[in-house]
Amino acid sequence: MNASLLLVLAMLAATIVMFALGRPRMDVVAIIVLVALPLTGVLSVSETLAGFADPNVVLVAALFVVGEGLSRTGVTYRLGDWLAARAGGSGSRLVVLLMLCVAALGSVMSSTGVVAIFVPVALAVAKRLGTGSRQLLMPLSFAGLISGMLTLIATAPNLVVNAELVRHGYAGFGFFAPTPVGLLVLLLAIGYMLLAQRRLGRDTAPSLQPRGRTIPDLLAAYALDEGKERFRVLPGSLLEGRTLAETELAGRHGITVLSIERGPAWRRSVVAARPGTRLAAGDVVTVTGALPPDRAVEALGLEEVGLSTTAFARLSRQVGIAELLLPPNSGAAGRRIADLDLVDGHGVTVIGLRHLGRASAEVTAGQRVQAGDTVLVVGEWAALHRLGRRSSDFVLLDLPEEVGEVAPAGNRAAFALAAVLLMVGLMVSGVVPNVVAALLACLLMGASGCIDMPSAYRAIHWPTLLVIVGMLPFAQALEQTGGVALAAQGLLALVGGAGPSIVLAAIFGVTALVGLFVSNTATAVLMAPVAIAVAHQLDASPYPFAITVALAASAAFMMPVSSPVNTLIVEPGRYRFADFVRIGTPFTLVVMVVVALLVPLLFPLH
């Protein structure tokens, strides 16, 4: 063991300790590594910083953007709505559907992002069914981790391992290389979680976050909850071609239009109802108030289509409702509602008014508001946020709970799905490199309005990229100083005389143990060259050994700090450290056995 290797190992040990302690942050640790490695003389500056030019780093960044596009268009939230509707009253069916949905979505976007989206969905469904959140969130976390085993692009460790193969001169894995193993592991996880539900127990404490007011709560507070229905404007309707102000629906019929759905189903947009909005045949209006009798509906040329839970969810993700307070120094005090400049200046419409604690029976354009009054306005979520920042005449009170599930590009869902399908098709066919396919999907999402540039930049999880870039030089440094060969020799000294399944199980076990203290991406960076070196010394194909590292890096079930996916569910589920050890360790051993037996069949050793 030479001095250079000892220095690199000392730096690696210090890095692992800092990762395990969480101090400083992982991305800061990565920057420290990038600064320190060139000072050792083992690597040059260009070799140390080569990770910034690695195609897989760009690919990971592009996949973050693709995932954000799916969120902004409401694809993920619609999947959650479907899940809640299909689960019915069965807790077991809910677990199965939840795990399948999360795993499927996580196979093409960030598993951390998917789990973050589905945590509130799982909590809401659990409350509705009377099921403990502890019995749903652990299966949610398991499915998020297993999604990394379903496709090559599902998680960063897969891409790191694939890049290491290419760096050694081998062809990379195919898009569905890990899929057979991942599907079997997913099925086993579903069965395991159904059996382990009782061991997870019930919730032991109320939620940290008290339930806030929802849109229906706000409507009720302003006496606007007498009815809420949707009507389609038929060809030849008396309303066709007229603005909402001209229809006088509120004055003549006592109903208030909340929103208008327009366009074909595959790209339907939802817009707030302004007085100057002109209705067209085919528009679907959502109204609230004392609904008109059937005779009046027919006379107006409307067709009732009803308001389903799914329809209301879609509306509330593009159009919101907020409560505004007029402070004592408000310049709007004493002015008519029509003169408040809310429609033209801020893009919102007043639909309700409370004066001296009482809801007004009718809101008209000529009605005057006073200091201390609160008004209820409807508009697109972006307009509501801007109003809260820019207006000095109003105080924006807390937004309803639905603000957490906003899909600002909800009418672009079809374009987002098309971009993802094209990306997957190009990756599977190999017509273009994976990174080009992902960047093309990003461009298509941007061109079709699924995502804008500020949102794209915000979607990229820069700490993850820095961890990858910071850990990549370690693999090269260990290889140049003989550390990789030494680790391979040590592993073979322990299990080299055993069969291939035992060797693969040992690689899986070491990778899983390292992953307890280091991020799964960093674990893959460190273990991939070791696995390939073991294959070389056994004169075997590197593919079964490399795929074992990728699969083991995703098997981070045993500790809450092993993956951000686990960390996300700790507080909402009131899990303890021992819960992960008790539930995760047996299943990790099951996955290890599956990988050791199945991988040699799918990836021949010779």
Secondary structure as GFF3:
##gff-version 3
##sequence-region A 1 606
A	DSSP	alpha_helix	3	21	.	.	.	ID=ss1
A	DSSP	alpha_helix	26	40	.	.	.	ID=ss2
A	DSSP	alpha_helix	45	48	.	.	.	ID=ss3
A	DSSP	three_ten_helix	49	53	.	.	.	ID=ss4
A	DSSP	alpha_helix	55	72	.	.	.	ID=ss5
A	DSSP	alpha_helix	75	87	.	.	.	ID=ss6
A	DSSP	alpha_helix	91	106	.	.	.	ID=ss7
A	DSSP	alpha_helix	111	129	.	.	.	ID=ss8
A	DSSP	alpha_helix	134	146	.	.	.	ID=ss9
A	DSSP	three_ten_helix	147	149	.	.	.	ID=ss10
A	DSSP	alpha_helix	156	167	.	.	.	ID=ss11
A	DSSP	alpha_helix	179	200	.	.	.	ID=ss12
A	DSSP	alpha_helix	215	221	.	.	.	ID=ss13
A	DSSP	beta_strand	228	233	.	.	.	ID=ss14
A	DSSP	alpha_helix	244	247	.	.	.	ID=ss15
A	DSSP	pi_helix	249	253	.	.	.	ID=ss16
A	DSSP	beta_strand	255	262	.	.	.	ID=ss17
A	DSSP	three_ten_helix	265	267	.	.	.	ID=ss18
A	DSSP	beta_strand	269	272	.	.	.	ID=ss19
A	DSSP	beta_strand	284	289	.	.	.	ID=ss20
A	DSSP	alpha_helix	294	300	.	.	.	ID=ss21
A	DSSP	beta_strand	302	304	.	.	.	ID=ss22
A	DSSP	alpha_helix	309	316	.	.	.	ID=ss23
A	DSSP	beta_strand	319	325	.	.	.	ID=ss24
A	DSSP	three_ten_helix	337	339	.	.	.	ID=ss25
A	DSSP	alpha_helix	342	346	.	.	.	ID=ss26
A	DSSP	beta_strand	348	355	.	.	.	ID=ss27
A	DSSP	beta_strand	358	359	.	.	.	ID=ss28
A	DSSP	beta_strand	374	380	.	.	.	ID=ss29
A	DSSP	alpha_helix	381	390	.	.	.	ID=ss30
A	DSSP	beta_strand	395	396	.	.	.	ID=ss31
A	DSSP	three_ten_helix	401	405	.	.	.	ID=ss32
A	DSSP	three_ten_helix	410	412	.	.	.	ID=ss33
A	DSSP	alpha_helix	413	429	.	.	.	ID=ss34
A	DSSP	alpha_helix	434	447	.	.	.	ID=ss35
A	DSSP	alpha_helix	453	459	.	.	.	ID=ss36
A	DSSP	alpha_helix	462	481	.	.	.	ID=ss37
A	DSSP	alpha_helix	483	495	.	.	.	ID=ss38
A	DSSP	alpha_helix	500	514	.	.	.	ID=ss39
A	DSSP	alpha_helix	520	537	.	.	.	ID=ss40
A	DSSP	alpha_helix	543	554	.	.	.	ID=ss41
A	DSSP	alpha_helix	564	573	.	.	.	ID=ss42
A	DSSP	alpha_helix	577	602	.	.	.	ID=ss43
###
